[in-house]
Amino acid sequence: MGISSSDSMASINLMQKSMSASVLRSEILSDNIANATTPNYKRKDISFQAELERVLNSEKSEENIPFKTSSERHIPLFRPKDLNNVTPKINVEYNTYQNNNGNSVDIEKEMQESSKNTLYYSALAQRTASVFNKLKFILRS
């Protein structure tokens, strides 16, 4: 079974978006850590992976719906979401308080999330390098 260039480009695009979101998350987690003692600072994080999963699942769901329109002007029942429209969104946690001074940062949780994010980014970088190595091998053949 061969590797197609469109599959490779889709994988690279997906990993590039994920790596960009991971870089943004790293910056936000660093801000949280830096402001761990700032009064009334509210913890921030991003939402990206859940939306990414919805988009990827929407591409699979399209085939399972036995619904057809009789005219081009009809509104379709299902519209697959476009991967290019998925962007990370910054969320601020207003309803949680970790400290008595109104700060919502738990330094241990931030350090743990930062480590997980670093591992995630490294895995994406290794996977991206693997795809490029496969493409390089194919081009040499």
N, C-alpha and C positions, 0 to 999 in steps of 0.2 A: 504494500500500500504506500503510495507516494505522498509527498507533502505538496500542497498547492500553494501558489504564491498568495492567493486571496486569503486562505486560512492563516498563512504566516503573517500577512499584513494586519489581519484582524486581531491576531494574538498580540502582535507588537503594539498596536493601537490600544488594546485593552490594558496591557501591562504598563504602557506609558502613562495612561490616565491614572492607573492605580498607584504608580510610583509618584506622580505629581501630587496626588491626594496624600500619600504617605509623607512627603516632604512638608506639605502644609500642616499636617497633623503634628509632625515633629516640632515645627515652629510654635504651634499653639500649646503643645505640652510644655515646651521650654518656657513660654510666657507664664503658664500656670505655676511652674516650679519657681520661677523668679519672683512671682507675686504671692507666694505662699503665706507671707506674713503681712501683706498689705490689707489694711482694714477695708471691709466691704467689697473686696475683689470677688468676682463671681467666676467660677471655673468655666472654661470653654472647651469644646471638643468639636469634631466634625462628624457629619453623617454622610457617608459615601457608599460604603459597602452594601447597605440594605437597598439603596436605590439601584446600584449596579446589578445586584441579584434580581431585582424586579425587571430590569431591562432585559437581562439575559434570559429570564424565564418567560418574558413576553414573546420573545422570538420563537420559543418552543411551543407556546400555547396557541399560536395562530393556526397551526395545522389541526388542532383538536376541536375547532369550532365549525360545525357543519352549517354555516350560514352564508348565503350569497345574496347579493343585491341584484335587482333586475334592471337598475339604471345607474349610470355613473354619478348621477346627482344625488343618489341616496346616501345617507350617512352610514358608514360602515359600523357594524357592531363592535368590531375590534380593530384597533390600530396599534401595531407593534411600536414600541418606544425605540428611539434612536440612541445608540450608544454615544454618539457625539454630543448629545444634549445633557449627558450625565456630568454634573460638576459637584464637587464637595461643598457642603453648606456648613457654615459655622453656627453652632448652637451655644447659647449661654444658659447655664443652669442657675436660674433665679430662685428656685424653691428649696435648695438644700443649703445647709449651714454646717460647716465642719468645726468652726471655731466660734468663740464668744464674740469676736469682733466683726461678725457678719461675713467672714471669708469662707468660701466653700471649697477650698483646695485641701485635699488629703495628700500630703507629700509622698507617702508610701505608694498610694494608688497611682500617682502621676509618674513616679519612677518605674513602677511595674508596667504601666501602659507605654512609657517611653521605650523600655527594653523590648516589649512585644512589637512595637512599631518598627524598631531598628531591625529586628529579625525578619519581619514581614518585608521590609524594603530590600534586605539582603537576598531573600528568597526570590523576589521579583527580579532583581538585577541578575541573579544566576540564571533564572528561567529565560530572561531576555537574551542573555549571552548565548544560551543553548540554542535558541531559535535562530540567532544570527549565524552561529557556527553551522547549523544545518543548511541554511541558505548558502553560506560560503562553500560548503562541501558540494552542494548541488550545482553551483555555478562553475566549479572546477571540473566537474565530471563531463 
